[in-house]
Amino acid sequence: MSYKGVKFSWEKDSLSADVLIAYIDAVGFESFEEGEKELKAYIQSEEFNKTILDECLTELKGVRYEVEEIEDQNWNAVWESNYDPVLIKDECYIRAPFHDAKPDYKYEIVIEPQMSFGTAHHETTSMILEYILENDFEGKTVLDMGCGTAVLAILAAMKGADKLTAIDFDEWAYRNSLENVERNGFDNIDVIHGDASAIPQIDYETIFANINRNILLADMHSYVVVLKDKGDIFFSGFYLEDLKYIQEKAESLGLKFVDHKHQGKWIAARFTKIN
């Protein structure tokens, strides 16, 4: 199976790889490598359509790209050779099925990456995992928006969450989440393929939304509607300079800023519903 590698670059500080991924994910790209103001995305050669890609990028001014043909190779072997286990706060060990088990850690999660988001290698995911480790989830209802691999929902379930919903718009992520939930032995995580409009009318005590600034701002009202009073919502997927916009929108919807974490240029923030 042949692939094309498309290298995107831009100059604007307001554009991030996450935002660009949100635009191009729906046109067939299967995996991504993020850099500083650049993104390399891979797509099967037969799926690549320059006209569709150009139309997709119309709103993103100043984005340039180069296309190269990738020679056939064992993509699973390449992926596995570049995928390392992740350890969060010396408590949570996240590995792929091809890594050795380490049952001495308090929480061990097995994730089949399959080029989905949320493998805990990215700072935005690891910060939310830290928040989960620091907080009590016993008996709670949890919503994981933009779930990627469902790793956040799985850790919350390991910490005693009772009823969980994991939602992702991406078909790869949805199928991967189903597989990972089953692999880790949980039957109380409902995985849904969709966007904010697919959120069940359930009162959630905790919500994770690790997506990107634009989607968070657009869909935040949908999250707040299903969040219980005094419930917590954890946002991530944006930069430090974006926090003021997230906070302004959140406070207009009755959320109170609690605190935030940062790793490199990325931010995760916690809010509580106060009315």
DRENPADO-338807 format. One record per residue: x, y, z of N, C-alpha, C in turn; residue in three letters; residue number from 1. Coordinates in nm, 2 decimals, decimal comma. Example, Ala and Ser with C-alpha at 12.3 -4.5 7.8 and 13.67 -1.06 7.14 Angstrom:
BEGIN
      nx      ny      nz     cax     cay     caz      cx      cy      cz  resn  resi
    1,32   -0,57    0,78    1,23   -0,45    0,78    1,32   -0,33    0,78   ala     1
    1,28   -0,22    0,71    1,37   -0,11    0,71    1,29    0,00    0,79   ser     2
END
This chain:
BEGIN
      nx      ny      nz     cax     cay     caz      cx      cy      cz  resn  resi
    0,08   -0,12    0,00    0,00    0,00    0,00    0,09    0,12    0,00   met     1
    0,07    0,21   -0,10    0,16    0,33   -0,11    0,09    0,45   -0,04   ser     2
    0,17    0,54    0,02    0,12    0,66    0,09    0,19    0,78    0,03   tyr     3
    0,12    0,89    0,06    0,18    1,02    0,03    0,21    1,09    0,17   lys     4
    0,32    1,16    0,18    0,35    1,24    0,29    0,33    1,39    0,25   gly     5
    0,24    1,46    0,33    0,22    1,60    0,29    0,27    1,68    0,41   val     6
    0,37    1,77    0,38    0,43    1,85    0,48    0,37    1,99    0,48   lys     7
    0,29    2,03    0,58    0,23    2,16    0,59    0,32    2,26    0,67   phe     8
    0,32    2,38    0,63    0,39    2,48    0,71    0,31    2,62    0,71   ser     9
    0,34    2,70    0,81    0,27    2,83    0,82    0,35    2,92    0,91   trp    10
    0,32    3,05    0,90    0,39    3,15    0,98    0,31    3,21    1,09   glu    11
    0,18    3,21    1,08    0,09    3,27    1,18    0,10    3,20    1,32   lys    12
    0,12    3,28    1,42    0,12    3,22    1,56   -0,02    3,17    1,60   asp    13
   -0,12    3,23    1,54   -0,26    3,19    1,58   -0,30    3,06    1,53   ser    14
   -0,22    3,00    1,43   -0,26    2,87    1,38   -0,17    2,76    1,45   leu    15
   -0,23    2,65    1,49   -0,16    2,54    1,55   -0,18    2,41    1,47   ser    16
   -0,10    2,31    1,50   -0,11    2,19    1,43   -0,25    2,12    1,46   ala    17
   -0,30    2,14    1,59   -0,43    2,08    1,62   -0,54    2,14    1,54   asp    18
   -0,54    2,27    1,52   -0,64    2,33    1,43   -0,63    2,28    1,29   val    19
   -0,51    2,27    1,24   -0,49    2,22    1,10   -0,54    2,08    1,09   leu    20
   -0,51    2,00    1,19   -0,56    1,86    1,19   -0,71    1,85    1,18   ile    21
   -0,77    1,94    1,26   -0,92    1,94    1,26   -0,98    1,97    1,13   ala    22
   -0,91    2,04    1,04   -0,95    2,07    0,91   -0,93    1,96    0,81   tyr    23
   -0,81    1,90    0,82   -0,77    1,80    0,72   -0,81    1,65    0,75   ile    24
   -0,84    1,63    0,88   -0,87    1,49    0,92   -0,98    1,43    0,84   asp    25
   -1,08    1,51    0,80   -1,20    1,45    0,74   -1,17    1,41    0,59   ala    26
   -1,05    1,45    0,54   -1,03    1,42    0,39   -0,94    1,30    0,37   val    27
   -0,92    1,22    0,47   -0,85    1,09    0,45   -0,72    1,07    0,51   gly    28
   -0,66    1,18    0,57   -0,53    1,16    0,64   -0,54    1,07    0,76   phe    29
   -0,44    0,98    0,77   -0,45    0,88    0,88   -0,35    0,90    0,99   glu    30
   -0,25    0,97    0,98   -0,15    0,99    1,09   -0,08    1,12    1,07   ser    31
   -0,03    1,17    1,19    0,03    1,31    1,19    0,15    1,31    1,27   phe    32
    0,25    1,39    1,23    0,37    1,42    1,31    0,37    1,57    1,32   glu    33
    0,37    1,62    1,45    0,37    1,76    1,47    0,51    1,82    1,49   glu    34
    0,53    1,94    1,44    0,66    2,01    1,46    0,62    2,16    1,50   gly    35
    0,73    2,24    1,51    0,71    2,38    1,53    0,67    2,45    1,41   glu    36
    0,54    2,49    1,40    0,48    2,56    1,29    0,49    2,47    1,16   lys    37
    0,48    2,34    1,18    0,47    2,25    1,07    0,40    2,12    1,11   glu    38
    0,35    2,05    1,01    0,28    1,93    1,04    0,30    1,84    0,92   leu    39
    0,34    1,71    0,94    0,35    1,61    0,84    0,23    1,52    0,85   lys    40
    0,16    1,50    0,75    0,04    1,41    0,75    0,05    1,31    0,64   ala    41
    0,00    1,19    0,67    0,01    1,08    0,58   -0,13    1,03    0,53   tyr    42
   -0,13    1,00    0,40   -0,26    0,96    0,34   -0,23    0,85    0,23   ile    43
   -0,32    0,76    0,22   -0,30    0,66    0,11   -0,31    0,73   -0,02   gln    44
   -0,22    0,69   -0,11   -0,20    0,76   -0,24   -0,33    0,77   -0,31   ser    45
   -0,41    0,66   -0,31   -0,54    0,66   -0,39   -0,64    0,75   -0,33   glu    46
   -0,62    0,79   -0,20   -0,72    0,87   -0,13   -0,69    1,02   -0,15   glu    47
   -0,56    1,05   -0,20   -0,52    1,19   -0,20   -0,58    1,26   -0,32   phe    48
   -0,64    1,38   -0,29   -0,70    1,46   -0,40   -0,67    1,61   -0,37   asn    49
   -0,58    1,66   -0,46   -0,53    1,80   -0,43   -0,64    1,90   -0,44   lys    50
   -0,74    1,89   -0,52   -0,85    1,98   -0,53   -0,93    1,99   -0,40   thr    51
   -0,96    1,87   -0,35   -1,03    1,87   -0,22   -0,95    1,92   -0,11   ile    52
   -0,82    1,89   -0,10   -0,73    1,95    0,00   -0,73    2,10   -0,01   leu    53
   -0,71    2,15   -0,13   -0,71    2,30   -0,14   -0,84    2,36   -0,09   asp    54
   -0,95    2,30   -0,13   -1,08    2,36   -0,08   -1,08    2,35    0,07   glu    55
   -1,03    2,25    0,13   -1,03    2,23    0,28   -0,95    2,34    0,35   cys    56
   -0,85    2,39    0,28   -0,76    2,48    0,34   -0,79    2,63    0,31   leu    57
   -0,90    2,65    0,24   -0,94    2,78    0,19   -0,95    2,88    0,31   thr    58
   -1,00    2,84    0,42   -1,02    2,94    0,54   -0,88    2,96    0,61   glu    59
   -0,79    2,87    0,59   -0,66    2,89    0,66   -0,56    2,96    0,57   leu    60
   -0,56    3,09    0,58   -0,47    3,17    0,49   -0,32    3,14    0,53   lys    61
   -0,24    3,14    0,43   -0,09    3,13    0,46   -0,04    2,99    0,48   gly    62
   -0,12    2,89    0,47   -0,07    2,75    0,48   -0,01    2,70    0,35   val    63
    0,11    2,65    0,36    0,17    2,60    0,24    0,19    2,45    0,26   arg    64
    0,21    2,37    0,15    0,23    2,23    0,17    0,31    2,17    0,05   tyr    65
    0,39    2,07    0,08    0,46    1,99   -0,02    0,42    1,85   -0,01   glu    66
    0,42    1,78   -0,12    0,37    1,64   -0,13    0,49    1,55   -0,17   val    67
    0,51    1,44   -0,11    0,61    1,34   -0,15    0,55    1,20   -0,14   glu    68
    0,60    1,12   -0,23    0,55    0,98   -0,24    0,64    0,90   -0,14   glu    69
    0,57    0,82   -0,06    0,64    0,74    0,04    0,64    0,59   -0,01   ile    70
    0,76    0,54   -0,02    0,77    0,40   -0,07    0,71    0,30    0,02   glu    71
    0,66    0,19   -0,04    0,60    0,09    0,04    0,69    0,04    0,15   asp    72
    0,63    0,01    0,26    0,70   -0,04    0,38    0,60   -0,10    0,47   gln    73
    0,66   -0,17    0,57    0,57   -0,23    0,67    0,54   -0,12    0,77   asn    74
    0,42   -0,06    0,75    0,38    0,05    0,83    0,36    0,01    0,98   trp    75
    0,31   -0,10    1,01    0,29   -0,14    1,15    0,43   -0,15    1,22   asn    76
    0,53   -0,21    1,15    0,66   -0,22    1,21    0,72   -0,08    1,23   ala    77
    0,70    0,01    1,14    0,76    0,14    1,15    0,69    0,21    1,27   val    78
    0,56    0,20    1,28    0,48    0,26    1,39    0,53    0,21    1,52   trp    79
    0,54    0,08    1,53    0,57    0,01    1,66    0,72    0,05    1,70   glu    80
    0,81    0,06    1,61    0,94    0,10    1,64    0,96    0,24    1,69   ser    81
    0,86    0,32    1,66    0,87    0,46    1,71    0,77    0,49    1,82   asn    82
    0,71    0,39    1,87    0,61    0,41    1,98    0,66    0,36    2,11   tyr    83
    0,68    0,45    2,21    0,73    0,41    2,34    0,62    0,41    2,44   asp    84
    0,63    0,33    2,55    0,54    0,34    2,66    0,55    0,48    2,73   pro    85
    0,44    0,52    2,80    0,44    0,65    2,87    0,41    0,62    3,02   val    86
    0,48    0,69    3,11    0,46    0,68    3,25    0,42    0,82    3,30   leu    87
    0,30    0,82    3,37    0,24    0,95    3,42    0,25    0,94    3,57   ile    88
    0,33    1,04    3,63    0,34    1,06    3,77    0,38    0,93    3,85   lys    89
    0,46    0,85    3,78    0,50    0,72    3,85    0,39    0,63    3,89   asp    90
    0,27    0,65    3,84    0,15    0,57    3,88    0,09    0,50    3,76   glu    91
    0,08    0,57    3,65    0,00    0,52    3,54    0,09    0,49    3,42   cys    92
    0,10    0,36    3,39    0,18    0,31    3,28    0,10    0,28    3,16   tyr    93
    0,12    0,35    3,05    0,04    0,33    2,93    0,13    0,27    2,82   ile    94
    0,09    0,16    2,77    0,17    0,08    2,68    0,08    0,03    2,57   arg    95
    0,15   -0,02    2,46    0,09   -0,09    2,35    0,09   -0,24    2,38   ala    96
    0,01   -0,31    2,31    0,01   -0,46    2,33    0,15   -0,53    2,30   pro    97
    0,23   -0,46    2,22    0,36   -0,52    2,19    0,47   -0,49    2,29   phe    98
    0,43   -0,41    2,39    0,53   -0,38    2,50    0,51   -0,48    2,62   his    99
    0,62   -0,50    2,69    0,61   -0,59    2,81    0,51   -0,53    2,92   asp   100
    0,44   -0,61    2,98    0,35   -0,57    3,09    0,43   -0,53    3,21   ala   101
    0,38   -0,43    3,29    0,45   -0,39    3,41    0,34   -0,38    3,52   lys   102
    0,30   -0,49    3,58    0,19   -0,48    3,67    0,22   -0,42    3,81   pro   103
    0,34   -0,39    3,83    0,38   -0,32    3,96    0,32   -0,18    3,97   asp   104
    0,29   -0,12    3,85    0,24    0,02    3,86    0,09    0,01    3,90   tyr   105
    0,05    0,11    3,97   -0,09    0,12    4,02   -0,19    0,10    3,91   lys   106
   -0,17    0,17    3,80   -0,26    0,17    3,68   -0,18    0,13    3,56   tyr   107
   -0,23    0,03    3,49   -0,16   -0,01    3,36   -0,27   -0,01    3,25   glu   108
   -0,25    0,07    3,15   -0,35    0,08    3,04   -0,28    0,03    2,91   ile   109
   -0,35   -0,05    2,84   -0,30   -0,10    2,71   -0,38   -0,03    2,60   val   110
   -0,30    0,04    2,52   -0,36    0,12    2,41   -0,31    0,07    2,28   ile   111
   -0,39    0,03    2,18   -0,35    0,00    2,05   -0,36    0,13    1,97   glu   112
   -0,24    0,19    1,94   -0,24    0,33    1,89   -0,32    0,34    1,76   pro   113
   -0,29    0,27    1,66   -0,35    0,27    1,53   -0,37    0,41    1,47   gln   114
   -0,27    0,50    1,50   -0,26    0,63    1,44   -0,37    0,72    1,49   met   115
   -0,43    0,69    1,61   -0,53    0,78    1,67   -0,47    0,88    1,76   ser   116
   -0,55    0,98    1,79   -0,50    1,08    1,89   -0,52    1,02    2,03   phe   117
   -0,44    1,08    2,13   -0,47    1,05    2,27   -0,39    0,93    2,31   gly   118
   -0,26    0,92    2,27   -0,18    0,80    2,31   -0,10    0,84    2,43   thr   119
   -0,12    0,96    2,49   -0,05    1,01    2,61    0,09    1,06    2,58   ala   120
    0,13    1,05    2,46    0,26    1,11    2,42    0,25    1,27    2,41   his   121
    0,13    1,31    2,37    0,12    1,46    2,36    0,09    1,52    2,50   his   122
    0,15    1,64    2,51    0,13    1,71    2,64   -0,01    1,73    2,69   glu   123
   -0,10    1,76    2,59   -0,24    1,79    2,63   -0,31    1,67    2,69   thr   124
   -0,27    1,55    2,64   -0,33    1,43    2,70   -0,27    1,40    2,83   thr   125
   -0,14    1,41    2,84   -0,07    1,37    2,97   -0,11    1,47    3,08   ser   126
   -0,14    1,59    3,05   -0,18    1,68    3,16   -0,32    1,64    3,21   met   127
   -0,41    1,60    3,12   -0,54    1,56    3,17   -0,53    1,43    3,25   ile   128
   -0,44    1,34    3,21   -0,42    1,22    3,28   -0,36    1,25    3,42   leu   129
   -0,28    1,35    3,44   -0,23    1,40    3,57   -0,35    1,45    3,65   glu   130
   -0,44    1,52    3,59   -0,55    1,57    3,67   -0,64    1,45    3,72   tyr   131
   -0,65    1,35    3,63   -0,73    1,24    3,67   -0,67    1,17    3,79   ile   132
   -0,54    1,15    3,79   -0,47    1,09    3,90   -0,48    1,16    4,03   leu   133
   -0,49    1,29    4,02   -0,50    1,38    4,14   -0,64    1,39    4,20   glu   134
   -0,74    1,34    4,13   -0,88    1,37    4,17   -0,95    1,24    4,19   asn   135
   -1,06    1,25    4,27   -1,15    1,13    4,30   -1,25    1,11    4,20   asp   136
   -1,27    0,99    4,15   -1,37    0,96    4,05   -1,46    0,85    4,09   phe   137
   -1,45    0,81    4,21   -1,53    0,70    4,26   -1,68    0,73    4,24   glu   138
   -1,75    0,64    4,17   -1,89    0,65    4,15   -1,94    0,76    4,06   gly   139
   -1,85    0,83    3,99   -1,89    0,95    3,91   -1,93    0,92    3,77   lys   140
   -2,01    1,01    3,71   -2,04    1,00    3,57   -1,95    1,09    3,50   thr   141
   -1,89    1,04    3,38   -1,78    1,11    3,31   -1,81    1,12    3,16   val   142
   -1,78    1,23    3,10   -1,79    1,25    2,96   -1,65    1,28    2,91   leu   143
   -1,61    1,21    2,81   -1,48    1,23    2,74   -1,50    1,27    2,60   asp   144
   -1,49    1,41    2,57   -1,51    1,46    2,44   -1,38    1,46    2,36   met   145
   -1,39    1,42    2,23   -1,27    1,41    2,15   -1,18    1,31    2,21   gly   146
   -1,23    1,19    2,23   -1,17    1,09    2,32   -1,04    1,03    2,26   cys   147
   -1,03    1,03    2,12   -0,90    0,98    2,06   -0,90    0,83    2,08   gly   148
   -0,82    0,78    2,18   -0,80    0,64    2,20   -0,89    0,60    2,32   thr   149
   -0,96    0,69    2,39   -1,04    0,67    2,51   -0,95    0,65    2,63   ala   150
   -0,82    0,69    2,62   -0,73    0,66    2,74   -0,78    0,74    2,86   val   151
   -0,83    0,86    2,84   -0,88    0,94    2,96   -1,00    0,87    3,03   leu   152
   -1,09    0,82    2,95   -1,21    0,75    3,00   -1,17    0,62    3,07   ala   153
   -1,07    0,55    3,01   -1,02    0,43    3,07   -0,96    0,45    3,21   ile   154
   -0,87    0,55    3,22   -0,81    0,58    3,35   -0,92    0,62    3,45   leu   155
   -1,01    0,70    3,41   -1,12    0,74    3,50   -1,20    0,62    3,55   ala   156
   -1,22    0,53    3,46   -1,29    0,40    3,50   -1,21    0,32    3,60   ala   157
   -1,08    0,32    3,57   -0,99    0,25    3,67   -0,99    0,31    3,81   met   158
   -1,02    0,44    3,81   -1,03    0,51    3,94   -1,17    0,51    4,00   lys   159
   -1,26    0,43    3,94   -1,39    0,41    4,00   -1,50    0,48    3,94   gly   160
   -1,49    0,55    3,83   -1,60    0,62    3,77   -1,70    0,51    3,73   ala   161
   -1,83    0,55    3,75   -1,94    0,45    3,73   -1,99    0,44    3,59   asp   162
   -2,03    0,55    3,53   -2,09    0,55    3,40   -2,01    0,65    3,32   lys   163
   -1,96    0,61    3,20   -1,87    0,70    3,12   -1,92    0,70    2,98   leu   164
   -1,90    0,81    2,91   -1,93    0,83    2,77   -1,81    0,88    2,70   thr   165
   -1,76    0,82    2,59   -1,65    0,87    2,52   -1,69    0,89    2,37   ala   166
   -1,67    1,02    2,32   -1,72    1,06    2,19   -1,61    1,11    2,11   ile   167
   -1,60    1,07    1,98   -1,51    1,13    1,89   -1,57    1,13    1,75   asp   168
   -1,54    1,24    1,68   -1,60    1,26    1,54   -1,52    1,18    1,44   phe   169
   -1,40    1,15    1,47   -1,31    1,08    1,37   -1,34    0,93    1,37   asp   170
   -1,36    0,87    1,25   -1,40    0,73    1,24   -1,29    0,64    1,30   glu   171
   -1,16    0,67    1,27   -1,05    0,59    1,32   -1,05    0,59    1,47   trp   172
   -1,06    0,71    1,53   -1,06    0,73    1,68   -1,18    0,65    1,74   ala   173
   -1,29    0,66    1,68   -1,41    0,59    1,73   -1,39    0,44    1,74   tyr   174
   -1,34    0,38    1,63   -1,32    0,24    1,62   -1,20    0,20    1,72   arg   175
   -1,10    0,28    1,72   -0,99    0,25    1,81   -1,03    0,26    1,96   asn   176
   -1,12    0,35    1,99   -1,17    0,36    2,13   -1,25    0,24    2,17   ser   177
   -1,33    0,19    2,08   -1,41    0,07    2,10   -1,32   -0,05    2,14   leu   178
   -1,21   -0,06    2,06   -1,11   -0,17    2,07   -1,04   -0,15    2,21   glu   179
   -1,00   -0,03    2,24   -0,92   -0,01    2,36   -1,01   -0,03    2,49   asn   180
   -1,13    0,01    2,48   -1,22   -0,01    2,60   -1,24   -0,16    2,62   val   181
   -1,26   -0,24    2,51   -1,27   -0,38    2,53   -1,14   -0,44    2,58   glu   182
   -1,03   -0,40    2,52   -0,90   -0,45    2,56   -0,87   -0,44    2,71   arg   183
   -0,92   -0,33    2,76   -0,89   -0,30    2,90   -1,00   -0,35    3,00   asn   184
   -1,10   -0,42    2,94   -1,20   -0,49    3,02   -1,31   -0,40    3,08   gly   185
   -1,35   -0,29    3,02   -1,46   -0,21    3,08   -1,59   -0,22    2,99   phe   186
   -1,70   -0,24    3,06   -1,83   -0,25    3,00   -1,91   -0,13    3,04   asp   187
   -1,86   -0,03    3,11   -1,93    0,08    3,15   -1,89    0,21    3,08   asn   188
   -1,82    0,19    2,97   -1,78    0,31    2,89   -1,86    0,30    2,75   ile   189
   -1,95    0,39    2,73   -2,02    0,40    2,61   -1,95    0,48    2,50   asp   190
   -1,90    0,42    2,39   -1,83    0,49    2,29   -1,92    0,53    2,18   val   191
   -1,92    0,66    2,14   -2,01    0,72    2,04   -1,94    0,78    1,93   ile   192
   -1,98    0,76    1,81   -1,92    0,83    1,69   -2,00    0,95    1,66   his   193
   -1,94    1,07    1,69   -2,01    1,20    1,66   -1,95    1,32    1,72   gly   194
   -2,02    1,43    1,72   -1,96    1,55    1,77   -2,05    1,60    1,89   asp   195
   -2,05    1,72    1,93   -2,12    1,77    2,05   -2,27    1,74    2,04   ala   196
   -2,32    1,73    1,92   -2,46    1,71    1,90   -2,50    1,56    1,95   ser   197
   -2,40    1,48    1,96   -2,43    1,34    2,00   -2,42    1,31    2,15   ala   198
   -2,40    1,42    2,23   -2,39    1,40    2,37   -2,52    1,36    2,43   ile   199
   -2,52    1,25    2,50   -2,65    1,20    2,56   -2,70    1,30    2,67   pro   200
   -2,83    1,31    2,69   -2,88    1,39    2,80   -2,87    1,33    2,93   gln   201
   -2,74    1,32    2,98   -2,71    1,26    3,11   -2,64    1,37    3,19   ile   202
   -2,67    1,37    3,32   -2,60    1,47    3,41   -2,46    1,42    3,44   asp   203
   -2,36    1,48    3,39   -2,22    1,44    3,42   -2,16    1,52    3,53   tyr   204
   -2,08    1,45    3,61   -2,01    1,51    3,72   -1,87    1,56    3,68   glu   205
   -1,82    1,50    3,58   -1,69    1,54    3,53   -1,69    1,53    3,37   thr   206
   -1,63    1,63    3,31   -1,61    1,63    3,16   -1,47    1,66    3,13   ile   207
   -1,42    1,58    3,03   -1,29    1,61    2,97   -1,31    1,65    2,83   phe   208
   -1,25    1,76    2,79   -1,26    1,81    2,65   -1,12    1,85    2,60   ala   209
   -1,05    1,75    2,54   -0,91    1,77    2,49   -0,92    1,78    2,34   asn   210
   -0,95    1,90    2,29   -0,97    1,91    2,14   -0,89    2,02    2,09   ile   211
   -0,94    2,14    2,06   -0,86    2,26    2,02   -0,94    2,38    2,05   asn   212
   -0,88    2,50    2,05   -0,95    2,62    2,10   -1,08    2,65    2,03   arg   213
   -1,08    2,64    1,89   -1,19    2,68    1,82   -1,31    2,59    1,85   asn   214
   -1,29    2,46    1,85   -1,40    2,37    1,88   -1,45    2,38    2,03   ile   215
   -1,35    2,40    2,12   -1,39    2,42    2,26   -1,48    2,55    2,27   leu   216
   -1,44    2,66    2,21   -1,52    2,78    2,22   -1,66    2,76    2,15   leu   217
   -1,66    2,69    2,04   -1,79    2,67    1,97   -1,89    2,57    2,04   ala   218
   -1,83    2,47    2,11   -1,91    2,37    2,17   -1,93    2,37    2,32   asp   219
   -1,86    2,47    2,38   -1,86    2,47    2,53   -2,00    2,48    2,59   met   220
   -2,09    2,55    2,53   -2,23    2,55    2,58   -2,29    2,41    2,59   his   221
   -2,26    2,33    2,49   -2,32    2,19    2,49   -2,26    2,11    2,60   ser   222
   -2,14    2,14    2,64   -2,08    2,06    2,75   -2,14    2,11    2,89   tyr   223
   -2,15    2,24    2,90   -2,20    2,30    3,03   -2,35    2,26    3,05   val   224
   -2,43    2,24    2,95   -2,57    2,20    2,97   -2,58    2,07    3,04   val   225
   -2,49    1,97    3,01   -2,50    1,84    3,07   -2,41    1,82    3,20   val   226
   -2,34    1,93    3,24   -2,25    1,92    3,36   -2,33    1,96    3,48   leu   227
   -2,32    1,87    3,58   -2,39    1,90    3,71   -2,34    2,02    3,78   lys   228
   -2,42    2,09    3,86   -2,38    2,19    3,94   -2,26    2,14    4,03   asp   229
   -2,16    2,22    4,04   -2,04    2,19    4,12   -1,95    2,08    4,05   lys   230
   -1,99    2,04    3,93   -1,91    1,95    3,85   -1,79    2,01    3,79   gly   231
   -1,69    1,93    3,76   -1,57    1,98    3,71   -1,56    1,95    3,56   asp   232
   -1,50    2,05    3,48   -1,47    2,03    3,34   -1,32    2,06    3,32   ile   233
   -1,25    1,97    3,25   -1,11    1,99    3,22   -1,09    2,01    3,07   phe   234
   -1,04    2,13    3,04   -1,01    2,16    2,90   -0,86    2,15    2,87   phe   235
   -0,83    2,11    2,74   -0,70    2,11    2,70   -0,70    2,11    2,55   ser   236
   -0,58    2,13    2,49   -0,56    2,13    2,34   -0,54    2,27    2,29   gly   237
   -0,49    2,37    2,38   -0,47    2,50    2,34   -0,35    2,56    2,40   phe   238
   -0,31    2,68    2,36   -0,18    2,74    2,40   -0,21    2,83    2,52   tyr   239
   -0,10    2,87    2,59   -0,11    2,96    2,70   -0,18    3,09    2,67   leu   240
   -0,15    3,15    2,55   -0,22    3,27    2,51   -0,37    3,26    2,48   glu   241
   -0,41    3,13    2,47   -0,55    3,11    2,44   -0,64    3,10    2,57   asp   242
   -0,57    3,08    2,68   -0,64    3,06    2,81   -0,74    3,17    2,84   leu   243
   -0,70    3,29    2,81   -0,79    3,41    2,84   -0,92    3,40    2,76   lys   244
   -0,92    3,34    2,64   -1,04    3,33    2,56   -1,12    3,21    2,61   tyr   245
   -1,06    3,10    2,65   -1,13    2,99    2,71   -1,19    3,03    2,84   ile   246
   -1,12    3,11    2,92   -1,17    3,15    3,05   -1,29    3,25    3,04   gln   247
   -1,28    3,34    2,94   -1,38    3,44    2,92   -1,51    3,37    2,88   glu   248
   -1,50    3,27    2,79   -1,62    3,20    2,74   -1,68    3,11    2,85   lys   249
   -1,59    3,05    2,93   -1,63    2,96    3,04   -1,71    3,04    3,14   ala   250
   -1,65    3,15    3,18   -1,72    3,23    3,29   -1,85    3,29    3,24   glu   251
   -1,86    3,31    3,11   -1,99    3,36    3,06   -2,10    3,26    3,07   ser   252
   -2,06    3,13    3,08   -2,15    3,02    3,09   -2,17    2,96    3,23   leu   253
   -2,12    3,03    3,33   -2,14    2,99    3,46   -2,03    2,90    3,52   gly   254
   -1,91    2,90    3,46   -1,80    2,82    3,50   -1,70    2,90    3,58   leu   255
   -1,64    2,85    3,68   -1,54    2,92    3,76   -1,40    2,86    3,74   lys   256
   -1,31    2,94    3,70   -1,17    2,90    3,68   -1,11    2,85    3,81   phe   257
   -1,05    2,73    3,81   -0,99    2,67    3,94   -0,84    2,68    3,93   val   258
   -0,78    2,62    3,83   -0,64    2,62    3,81   -0,60    2,57    3,67   asp   259
   -0,47    2,57    3,64   -0,43    2,52    3,51   -0,29    2,45    3,53   his   260
   -0,26    2,37    3,43   -0,12    2,31    3,42   -0,07    2,36    3,28   lys   261
    0,06    2,35    3,27    0,12    2,38    3,14    0,25    2,29    3,12   his   262
    0,26    2,24    3,00    0,38    2,17    2,96    0,42    2,23    2,83   gln   263
    0,54    2,29    2,82    0,58    2,35    2,70    0,49    2,47    2,67   gly   264
    0,44    2,47    2,55    0,34    2,58    2,51    0,20    2,54    2,53   lys   265
    0,17    2,42    2,58    0,04    2,37    2,59   -0,02    2,39    2,73   trp   266
   -0,16    2,40    2,74   -0,23    2,43    2,86   -0,34    2,33    2,88   ile   267
   -0,36    2,29    3,01   -0,48    2,22    3,05   -0,54    2,30    3,17   ala   268
   -0,67    2,32    3,17   -0,73    2,41    3,27   -0,86    2,34    3,33   ala   269
   -0,87    2,36    3,46   -0,99    2,31    3,53   -1,09    2,42    3,57   arg   270
   -1,22    2,39    3,54   -1,32    2,48    3,58   -1,43    2,41    3,65   phe   271
   -1,51    2,48    3,74   -1,62    2,42    3,81   -1,75    2,49    3,78   thr   272
   -1,85    2,42    3,77   -1,98    2,48    3,74   -2,04    2,54    3,87   lys   273
   -2,07    2,67    3,87   -2,12    2,73    3,99   -2,26    2,77    4,00   ile   274
   -2,33    2,74    3,88   -2,48    2,77    3,89   -2,55    2,69    3,78   asn   275
END
